[in-house]
Amino acid sequence: MPVRATKRGTARTPLHGDVDVLICGASFAGLAVARELRGSGARVLVLDRYDIGERATSACGIPTVWLSALGLQRAQRQSFSELVVHTPDASVRFGLPWSFSTFDYHGLCADLFAQCDAAFEHATVRRREQDVVVTDRGGLRAPLIVDALGWRRTLGTGENVQPPEAFLSRGLEVHPGGSGPDMEIWIDRGYVRAGYGWSFPAAGELRIGVGSFAPRDHVREPTARLAADLDAEAIRYQGNWIPHKLRPPVEDGIAFVGDSAGHCLPLTAEGIRPALYFGIALGRELRAVVEGRSTKAAAHARYGGFHAAHLWHFTWMLRVQNLIPRLPPSGLAGGLRAMRARTVSDWAFEHYLEICHPRIVGEARSPTTARLAAA
Ligand SMILES: Cc1cc2nc3c(=O)[nH]c(=O)nc-3n(C[C@H](O)[C@H](O)[C@H](O)COP(=O)(O)OP(=O)(O)OC[C@H]3O[C@@H](n4cnc5c(N)ncnc54)[C@H](O)[C@@H]3O)c2cc1C
């Protein structure tokens, strides 16, 4: 458990000035953008209300290939070559063509930040006034501003849509001590009408939670019940809203990435690798601007095109998210059993990984060009 290191009281001295790139939010998306700007010579400042890696924002499950692509294996806690899915009618074990891993949030964010040459400051972002970002410590000006602040999309224009009206799921988990060999999922209306429960072991800790695609359905009681059913203590709660629909990637001169742009995948609520993936794409476009190879308008347009090229994946996953709660449990169990054939499950999981594939990390060309060329 990371020690609270966020500056408080008199340590929160005034913060003013201007930088070349201002990245608001120091989690997966914001740090991925900053990483791509390393060595560009730009003055990059990353802001967060908390210290880097201080507050975990997820169960921290990710395809292992993403950890190795980014050189972040040190944060890995436990790895799984199978996924176990429970329904009221059957439990199905899928062999995975690639493994999933759980990781330590603090360790991963610290190692990712170590790959950047950006400065970091604690500040709570309040709003934007033209090209000034207003924080609790003062105003900061930058020609290139990134909102990587998560689902609240604090720097968006107009009235921000708030839950439960917004296209948001809700997720809550507990982190008791414990161990287990399997990464497990429960699709069971006994826990949640539309959504799923999970247990992700992380070497000495279990991350047990419930997510609901229906934002009005509460998940605290089912989360505690799932933990009790697994003989685990419901302690160390952490939860948040999770977007399940894409939102404009650029608005009024600001770029949005990660949850603030709705980059979390519907159905699975996997948002870490999309945040890293789109963060890398945005970071490369901004790098072209600070190196004088592109203009801000062109970079934003290209990033917008990259985001739009993924729309159909997100739309399809949202359709399946909407369909699964309507299936009778017997139909769901039958469908899962049919998918158990190794050729079918390999095909499905390989396609799923393709949506935000880690090969982007090694791509030398602009990701936009690469994707458009491949299309
Ligand atoms: C319970 C739960 C479990 C999940 N488990 C997984 C999982 O196992 N795997 C997976 O892939 N996805 C998971 N997700 C989804 C995943 O957490 C998100 O999609 C992912 O964190 C998005 O990354 P991000 O960088 O865009 O935003 P975030 O990780 O939400 O980061 C936003 C950052 O902005 C900072 N911030 C916010 N507001 C302000 C402000 N006003 N001023 C300054 N700083 C601010 C925050 O402190 C934070 O550091 C889970 C979500 C939940 C709720």
PDBQT file of the ligand as one rigid body, heavy atoms in Angstrom, charges set to zero:
ROOT
HETATM    1  C1  LIG A 401     -13.233  -1.173  -9.668  1.00  0.00    +0.000 C 
HETATM    2  C2  LIG A 401     -12.570  -1.063 -11.010  1.00  0.00    +0.000 A 
HETATM    3  C3  LIG A 401     -11.719  -2.067 -11.450  1.00  0.00    +0.000 A 
HETATM    4  C4  LIG A 401     -11.123  -1.971 -12.721  1.00  0.00    +0.000 A 
HETATM    5  N1  LIG A 401     -10.284  -2.972 -13.114  1.00  0.00    +0.000 NA
HETATM    6  C5  LIG A 401      -9.666  -2.889 -14.313  1.00  0.00    +0.000 A 
HETATM    7  C6  LIG A 401      -8.736  -3.891 -14.702  1.00  0.00    +0.000 A 
HETATM    8  O1  LIG A 401      -8.438  -4.838 -13.967  1.00  0.00    +0.000 OA
HETATM    9  N2  LIG A 401      -8.163  -3.781 -15.930  1.00  0.00    +0.000 N 
HETATM   10  C7  LIG A 401      -8.436  -2.735 -16.771  1.00  0.00    +0.000 A 
HETATM   11  O2  LIG A 401      -7.868  -2.697 -17.878  1.00  0.00    +0.000 OA
HETATM   12  N3  LIG A 401      -9.288  -1.754 -16.408  1.00  0.00    +0.000 NA
HETATM   13  C8  LIG A 401      -9.901  -1.792 -15.200  1.00  0.00    +0.000 A 
HETATM   14  N4  LIG A 401     -10.744  -0.786 -14.809  1.00  0.00    +0.000 N 
HETATM   15  C9  LIG A 401     -10.897   0.384 -15.686  1.00  0.00    +0.000 C 
HETATM   16  C10 LIG A 401      -9.646   1.263 -15.529  1.00  0.00    +0.000 C 
HETATM   17  O3  LIG A 401      -9.435   1.554 -14.156  1.00  0.00    +0.000 OA
HETATM   18  C11 LIG A 401      -9.754   2.615 -16.255  1.00  0.00    +0.000 C 
HETATM   19  O4  LIG A 401     -10.282   2.443 -17.540  1.00  0.00    +0.000 OA
HETATM   20  C12 LIG A 401      -8.346   3.238 -16.328  1.00  0.00    +0.000 C 
HETATM   21  O5  LIG A 401      -7.879   3.515 -15.006  1.00  0.00    +0.000 OA
HETATM   22  C13 LIG A 401      -8.350   4.516 -17.162  1.00  0.00    +0.000 C 
HETATM   23  O6  LIG A 401      -7.096   5.135 -17.074  1.00  0.00    +0.000 OA
HETATM   24  P1  LIG A 401      -6.960   6.733 -17.173  1.00  0.00    +0.000 P 
HETATM   25  O7  LIG A 401      -5.515   7.015 -17.071  1.00  0.00    +0.000 OA
HETATM   26  O8  LIG A 401      -7.718   7.221 -18.343  1.00  0.00    +0.000 OA
HETATM   27  O9  LIG A 401      -7.764   7.291 -15.916  1.00  0.00    +0.000 OA
HETATM   28  P2  LIG A 401      -7.550   7.057 -14.364  1.00  0.00    +0.000 P 
HETATM   29  O10 LIG A 401      -6.771   5.814 -14.125  1.00  0.00    +0.000 OA
HETATM   30  O11 LIG A 401      -8.903   7.183 -13.741  1.00  0.00    +0.000 OA
HETATM   31  O12 LIG A 401      -6.639   8.284 -13.919  1.00  0.00    +0.000 OA
HETATM   32  C14 LIG A 401      -7.097   9.592 -13.807  1.00  0.00    +0.000 C 
HETATM   33  C15 LIG A 401      -6.055  10.361 -13.014  1.00  0.00    +0.000 C 
HETATM   34  O13 LIG A 401      -6.483  11.725 -12.937  1.00  0.00    +0.000 OA
HETATM   35  C16 LIG A 401      -6.400  12.170 -11.586  1.00  0.00    +0.000 C 
HETATM   36  N5  LIG A 401      -7.429  13.174 -11.411  1.00  0.00    +0.000 N 
HETATM   37  C17 LIG A 401      -8.766  13.039 -11.572  1.00  0.00    +0.000 A 
HETATM   38  N6  LIG A 401      -9.385  14.220 -11.376  1.00  0.00    +0.000 NA
HETATM   39  C18 LIG A 401      -8.415  15.124 -11.094  1.00  0.00    +0.000 A 
HETATM   40  C19 LIG A 401      -8.416  16.528 -10.849  1.00  0.00    +0.000 A 
HETATM   41  N7  LIG A 401      -9.540  17.243 -10.845  1.00  0.00    +0.000 N 
HETATM   42  N8  LIG A 401      -7.228  17.138 -10.635  1.00  0.00    +0.000 NA
HETATM   43  C20 LIG A 401      -6.064  16.444 -10.668  1.00  0.00    +0.000 A 
HETATM   44  N9  LIG A 401      -6.007  15.129 -10.890  1.00  0.00    +0.000 NA
HETATM   45  C21 LIG A 401      -7.173  14.466 -11.105  1.00  0.00    +0.000 A 
HETATM   46  C22 LIG A 401      -6.622  10.935 -10.747  1.00  0.00    +0.000 C 
HETATM   47  O14 LIG A 401      -6.036  11.078  -9.453  1.00  0.00    +0.000 OA
HETATM   48  C23 LIG A 401      -5.914   9.853 -11.585  1.00  0.00    +0.000 C 
HETATM   49  O15 LIG A 401      -4.538   9.732 -11.251  1.00  0.00    +0.000 OA
HETATM   50  C24 LIG A 401     -11.369  -0.845 -13.549  1.00  0.00    +0.000 A 
HETATM   51  C25 LIG A 401     -12.205   0.180 -13.091  1.00  0.00    +0.000 A 
HETATM   52  C26 LIG A 401     -12.797   0.085 -11.831  1.00  0.00    +0.000 A 
HETATM   53  C27 LIG A 401     -13.668   1.196 -11.348  1.00  0.00    +0.000 C 
ENDROOT
TORSDOF 0
